[in-house]
Amino acid sequence: MPQLLERFRVDRPDVVLDVSEETADGVLEAVRLRRTDLGLVHLPPPTVARTRDPQLDFAVVHREPLVAVLPAALATQHGERADLAALAAQQFLAPAPGAWGGLHRHLVEACRQAGFEPNVRDVKLVPTVVALVGAGLGVSILPSSVRAVRGDKVAGAAACPARAGGRNRTRSASR
């Protein structure tokens, strides 16, 4: 996303970017009410997406694979690619549904595709998810960009590709 915003800023220096953070529902509501012209959200994967909003236009602006975020010792056992089915007995930590758009649903859907219903504990912030994983309190599935924010190995946590992990799609919403 940083590269996309930088390119936009260079290509359109006359446009003022006013960036604000909000839950996915809050972003969509702001666009709907014309308090903002454009919003970026992680929406649920297509298999569980809600009915399209007739007031909004959506476009995929970024795709990335989902990765398993595991305690370092567990990541070592899995090697280069984590098998989600082998994690079925683990406590899963997920960004809260309202706070990070569709990331919670991505996690649940990836686990279902791997053949199990995950035991999920909601956590408010992605950095907190990574910290709790590093402390050995669970595992997670997050977009691969978590590596850019937190690194491959941070405080005992490691991010590795996940078999049947799926892809995250960041979408723009506009009127």
N, C-alpha and C positions, 0 to 999 in steps of 0.2 A: 504494500500500500504506500509506503513512503516514496517509492520511485514513481508511482502513478501521480501522487500529489505534486511532487517536484516537477515532473514533466508538464502537468497542467499549469503550474505557476509560471514556468518558463514560456510555454506556448501562449498563455493569456495573462500577461503582466497587468493588464488593466482591470482584471477581475479581483475583487477583494474576497478572500476566503475567511469566513468567520466560523471557526471550528468550536463546536460544543459537544459534550458527551451526554448521552441519555440512553435509557433502555431501548431495546428495539421497538417496543410498542410506543414509547415516547417519541422516537425519531419519526416513525410512520405518522403519528398524530400531528407532529409539527409540520410535516410536509402536507398532510391533508388539510390542515388549517392555514396553510400558506405562511407560517411563521418562519419557514426555511424553504429554500428552493430545491435542495437536494439532500438526501440522507443516505448514509452507507450502513447496511445492516447485514448480519449473518442470519439468513432466514433458514427455516427448517428444510431438511432434504425433501425433494419432490414427492417421495412416497408418503410423507406425513404432513405436507404443507396444507395450510388452511385454504379455503376458497379464495381466489384472487380478489383483490380489492378493486372495484371498478373505478375508483377515484385516483388510483395510482398506476404509474407505469414503472415496470421493473426491468433492469438490464444487469446481467452478470458482468462485473468489472474485474473480478479476480477469482481464480480457482487454485486450490492447493490441497494436497493430500492431508488426511488426518493421521496423526501419529499416536502411538501408545506412550504415555508418560508414566514411567515406572521407577520404583526405588532402584538405585544403582545395582544392588545385589541381584534383584529379580531380573533386571535388564540383561545382566551378564548370563543368567541361566537361559534366556530366550535367544541370545545371539543377535544377529543383525536384523531379524524380523520377528516381531511379537505375534504369537498366535492368540487371538482374542478368546477363542474357545478355552484355551488353557488358563485364562484369567477368570473364568466364570465364578470361582469361589472367592475372589477378591472383593473388597469394599471399593466401589467406584466413587470418585469425587468428580462432581460436575458443576460447571458454572450454573448458578440459579437460572431457571427458565426465563424470567423477566429481565434479568440483568444482561445477558449476553446473547439475546436472540435465540437462534436455533442450535447453539452448541450443545445444550442439554439434550435436545432431541437427536442430534447427530450421534451422540454417545449411545443413547438408548437404542437407536435404530441399528447402529453398527453391531452392538451386542446381540440384538435379535437376529440379525443376518448371520451371526456366528453361531446361533442356536441356543441362546440362553437369555433370560431376563436378568439384567444386572441389579445388584443391591446398590442403590445410588444415594449418596449423601450430597445435598446441595451446598455449595460454597459460593460466596458472593463474588469474589474476584479471581481472575485467572492466576495472578501471581501467588495468591493464597493456595490455590489448588496445587501449584508446583511445589510450594514450600511444604505443604502437608504430605505430598507424595515423597518428597525428599526425607521427611521425618519417618517414613514407613507407615503412614496411616491410611494408605490406599493407593489406587492407580487411577489413571484418567485417559481420556482420548480427547485430543485437542488439535487444532490446525497446526501444520508444520511450522508456521511463522512463530510459534512459541519458542522455537530455537533462537530466532533473531532477538527476541525480547529477553529470554532467560538463558540462552546457551544450551548446548547439548547436555552438559553436566553441570547442574547447579545445586548446591546444598544437598547432595546425595540423590538427586533425581536425574534420570536419563530419558531422552526422547528417541524413540526408534520407530521405523515404519511398522505398520500393523497389517497383518493379513486380514482382509475383509474390512478394513478400516473406513473405506469410502473417501469422499472428497468434500471439502467445504467450499461453498460458493458465497462470495461477498457480492451483494447486489446493491445497485443504486436504486433509490425510489424517488420519483418525481411526479409532478402533476402535469 
